[in-house]
Amino acid sequence: MFSHTVNPLWWTIRGLLVAACVATVVAWVLVPILISILYAFADPSEYYDPSKIIPLKFTLAHLQQLLALGAQKAAINSIIVALLTIAISFALGLPAGYALARFVFPGRDILKLVIIGLRMFPVVVIAVPLATLYIRIGLYDTLLGLALAHTAMALPFVVLVTSGIFASVPRELEEAGLVFGLTRLGSFFRITLPMAAPGLAAAAIFTFIMSWNEVLIASILTTFNRPLTAFVLTSAMAAPDFIKFAAAFIIVLPAMVFVFIARRYLIAMWGITLR
């Protein structure tokens, strides 16, 4: 018989390595955000002073200057486009995802592969033809046209995610709703949809961030009604560094607020209750 002894030193080293890995990942995510926030408000004299890593003087002049250039309108455009993208993607993706989850029909697996394959096409391939089409039908430089383009990018993900979410909801619960007098549509809205809400919130967060961060299609399909990322690319890249940091802060802030609002559903998805 061999006795297995646990070496305390090994567990200490292992714990330190795990803590170091976690701290590295957290720093990798948070440090750029914190730097953007700090230097978005830092006084210009603090930028090029090598003796000051953390700025001590702050001002709102950078944000005011950026807003005067048109960033406020661009941010509103980005929010409208992102919300339209979520609405259209969910209006089309929820029925498709439910059908893939609940009904068995010939070619269902092939259809899933086709949906995945749609994400393989580079965006740049469709950008110029899409701009030509939009000019002909009057959707060029419109928020609706940009939202439709973003929907085409987000819809495959929404369909596949919602199909997996709906498949995880027991079919027996829907059948119980039918027994108690609900219609199939009523059973979907009163039983299936609330139970799928955490996963749908995750899909909504992905769709919002994808639309908010997208810049190539937005730069090609818009001229005057640019969203924030395209506005920053065309207007702020030649600006001083403090304007660039202010632009980075404005780009990051709305996405963080949206994720913070939707976090309750994400946490509920993992079975944790917020108090």
C-alpha positions in Angstrom: 0.0 0.0 0.0 1.3 3.4 -1.0 0.2 6.5 0.9 -0.4 9.5 -1.3 0.6 12.7 0.4 -0.3 16.1 -0.8 2.6 18.5 -1.1 1.5 21.9 0.2 4.1 23.6 -1.8 2.7 22.2 -5.0 -0.8 23.4 -4.2 0.6 26.8 -3.3 2.5 27.1 -6.6 -0.6 25.9 -8.5 -2.8 28.4 -6.8 -0.3 31.2 -7.6 -0.1 30.2 -11.3 -3.9 30.1 -11.6 -4.1 33.5 -9.9 -1.4 34.9 -12.2 -3.3 33.6 -15.3 -6.6 35.1 -14.1 -4.9 38.4 -13.3 -3.2 38.5 -16.7 -6.5 37.9 -18.6 -8.3 40.6 -16.5 -5.5 43.1 -17.0 -5.5 42.3 -20.8 -9.2 43.3 -20.9 -9.3 46.1 -18.3 -6.1 48.0 -18.8 -6.8 49.3 -22.3 -10.3 50.4 -21.1 -8.9 52.1 -18.1 -6.2 53.9 -20.1 -8.8 55.1 -22.6 -11.0 56.4 -19.8 -8.1 58.2 -18.0 -6.6 59.8 -21.1 -9.9 60.7 -22.5 -10.1 63.3 -19.8 -6.4 64.0 -19.2 -5.0 67.5 -19.7 -2.8 67.7 -22.9 0.2 68.6 -20.8 0.0 65.1 -19.2 0.3 63.2 -22.4 4.0 63.5 -23.2 5.4 63.9 -19.7 7.5 60.7 -19.1 7.4 61.3 -15.3 3.7 60.8 -15.1 2.3 57.4 -16.0 -1.2 58.3 -14.5 -2.5 61.7 -15.4 -3.4 64.0 -12.5 -5.0 66.9 -14.4 -8.3 66.4 -16.1 -10.5 68.3 -18.5 -13.7 67.8 -20.6 -12.4 69.9 -23.5 -11.5 66.8 -25.5 -14.9 65.3 -25.4 -16.5 68.7 -26.1 -14.2 69.1 -29.2 -15.1 65.6 -30.4 -18.8 66.2 -30.0 -18.5 69.5 -31.8 -17.0 67.6 -34.8 -20.2 65.5 -35.0 -19.5 62.5 -32.7 -22.9 63.0 -30.9 -24.9 62.5 -34.1 -22.6 59.6 -35.1 -23.1 57.9 -31.7 -26.9 58.3 -32.0 -26.7 56.8 -35.5 -24.7 53.8 -34.1 -27.3 53.2 -31.4 -30.2 53.3 -33.8 -28.5 51.0 -36.3 -27.6 48.5 -33.5 -31.1 48.4 -32.1 -32.6 48.1 -35.6 -30.1 45.2 -36.3 -31.3 43.5 -33.1 -35.0 44.0 -34.0 -34.7 42.7 -37.5 -32.3 39.8 -36.6 -34.6 38.6 -33.9 -37.8 39.1 -36.0 -36.2 36.8 -38.7 -34.0 34.6 -36.5 -36.4 33.6 -33.7 -39.0 31.9 -36.0 -36.1 30.2 -38.0 -34.4 29.1 -34.8 -37.6 27.7 -33.4 -38.4 25.8 -36.6 -34.9 24.2 -36.6 -35.3 23.3 -32.9 -38.8 21.9 -32.9 -39.5 20.5 -36.3 -37.8 17.6 -38.1 -37.8 18.0 -41.9 -35.6 16.8 -44.8 -32.4 18.8 -45.2 -32.4 20.3 -41.7 -28.8 19.5 -41.0 -27.8 20.7 -44.5 -29.6 23.9 -43.8 -27.6 24.4 -40.6 -24.4 23.9 -42.5 -25.5 26.5 -45.1 -26.3 29.0 -42.3 -22.8 28.4 -40.9 -21.3 28.7 -44.3 -22.8 32.2 -44.7 -20.4 33.5 -42.0 -17.4 32.3 -44.1 -17.8 34.9 -46.8 -15.5 37.9 -46.2 -17.4 41.1 -45.7 -15.2 43.0 -48.2 -16.5 40.7 -51.0 -20.1 42.0 -50.7 -19.3 45.6 -49.7 -19.0 47.2 -53.1 -21.8 45.2 -54.9 -24.0 46.0 -51.9 -23.2 49.7 -52.2 -24.1 49.6 -55.9 -27.4 47.9 -55.1 -28.2 50.4 -52.4 -27.6 53.4 -54.7 -30.1 51.9 -57.2 -32.8 51.2 -54.7 -32.3 54.3 -52.5 -30.9 52.7 -49.4 -27.4 54.2 -49.7 -26.4 56.4 -46.8 -29.5 55.4 -44.7 -29.5 53.9 -41.3 -32.0 51.3 -42.4 -29.8 50.2 -45.2 -26.8 49.8 -42.8 -29.0 47.9 -40.3 -30.0 45.5 -43.1 -26.4 44.9 -43.9 -25.5 44.3 -40.3 -28.5 42.0 -40.0 -27.1 39.9 -42.9 -23.9 39.5 -40.8 -25.6 38.7 -37.5 -28.5 36.6 -38.7 -26.7 33.3 -39.0 -25.4 33.5 -35.5 -28.8 34.5 -34.1 -30.5 31.6 -35.9 -28.0 29.0 -34.7 -28.0 30.3 -31.1 -31.7 30.6 -30.8 -32.2 27.1 -32.2 -29.9 25.7 -29.5 -31.7 27.7 -26.9 -35.2 26.6 -27.9 -34.0 23.0 -28.2 -33.0 23.2 -24.5 -36.6 24.2 -23.4 -38.5 20.9 -22.7 -41.2 20.3 -25.3 -43.4 18.9 -22.5 -43.8 22.4 -21.1 -45.3 23.7 -24.3 -47.6 20.7 -24.5 -48.7 21.4 -21.0 -49.6 24.9 -22.0 -51.7 23.6 -24.9 -53.5 21.2 -22.5 -54.4 24.2 -20.2 -55.9 26.1 -23.1 -53.1 28.1 -24.6 -52.7 28.3 -28.4 -49.3 27.3 -29.9 -48.5 31.0 -30.3 -49.6 31.7 -26.7 -47.5 28.8 -25.4 -44.5 30.2 -27.2 -44.8 33.7 -25.8 -45.8 32.7 -22.3 -43.7 29.6 -21.7 -40.9 29.1 -24.2 -39.8 32.7 -24.7 -39.5 33.6 -21.0 -37.4 30.4 -20.4 -35.2 31.3 -23.3 -34.7 34.9 -22.3 -31.2 34.5 -20.8 -29.8 33.0 -24.0 -31.7 35.5 -26.1 -30.0 38.2 -24.1 -26.6 36.8 -24.9 -27.5 36.7 -28.6 -28.7 40.3 -28.3 -25.4 41.4 -26.7 -23.4 39.8 -29.5 -25.6 41.4 -32.2 -25.4 44.8 -30.6 -21.6 44.7 -30.2 -21.1 43.3 -33.7 -23.1 46.2 -35.1 -21.6 48.8 -32.9 -18.0 47.7 -33.7 -18.4 47.1 -37.4 -16.6 49.7 -39.5 -15.9 48.5 -43.0 -19.5 48.2 -44.3 -20.4 51.3 -42.4 -17.6 53.3 -44.1 -18.7 52.1 -47.6 -22.5 52.3 -47.2 -22.6 55.8 -45.6 -21.4 59.2 -46.4 -23.2 61.8 -44.2 -25.1 59.5 -41.8 -22.1 57.7 -40.5 -22.1 55.6 -37.3 -19.6 56.3 -34.7 -16.9 53.8 -35.7 -16.9 55.1 -39.3 -16.9 58.7 -38.1 -13.9 58.1 -36.0 -12.1 56.3 -38.8 -12.6 59.1 -41.3 -12.6 62.2 -39.0 -10.5 61.5 -35.9 -7.6 59.4 -37.1 -5.6 62.5 -38.1 -6.5 64.3 -34.9 -4.2 64.7 -31.8 -3.8 61.8 -29.5 -6.1 63.2 -26.8 -8.9 63.3 -29.4 -8.3 59.7 -30.3 -8.5 58.7 -26.6 -11.8 60.6 -26.3 -13.1 58.8 -29.4 -12.1 55.5 -27.9 -14.0 56.3 -24.7 -17.1 57.3 -26.6 -16.9 54.1 -28.6 -16.5 51.8 -25.5 -19.0 53.5 -23.2 -22.4 52.6 -24.9 -21.4 49.0 -25.4 -20.4 48.7 -21.7 -23.7 50.2 -20.7 -25.7 47.8 -22.9 -23.8 44.8 -21.5 -24.3 46.0 -18.0 -28.1 46.3 -18.5 -28.3 42.8 -20.1 -26.0 41.1 -17.5 -29.0 40.1 -15.3 -30.2 37.7 -18.0 -26.7 36.3 -18.7 -26.2 35.6 -15.0 -29.6 34.0 -14.8 -28.6 31.7 -17.6 -25.9 30.3 -15.4 -28.3 29.8 -12.5 -27.1 32.7 -10.4 -29.6 35.0 -8.8 -28.9 38.7 -8.5 -29.8 40.3 -5.2 
